[in-house]
Amino acid sequence: MVEDKIGKLFLKLSTNGDLPKNPMSLRECVVCGGVFTREESREHCDAPCQPSPVQPFAITGRCR
């Protein structure tokens, strides 16, 4: 039997990284505003985090 698990939402962001041929895929946690790599975001799904009233969606510029 497979159990459903409710996780956190992340915004996926793609950047060029340091070099034009070195693309990076980052994820911003919708709850705390932390930015993580793909592997780090998987770990962050299970970690408790607190909402950030200061910088929600900071990296995408939606807090302005």
Secondary structure, DSSP 8 states (H G I E B T S, - for coil): ---------EEEEEE-TTSTT--EEEEEETTT--EE-HHHHHHHHHS-----SS-TTGGGTTT-
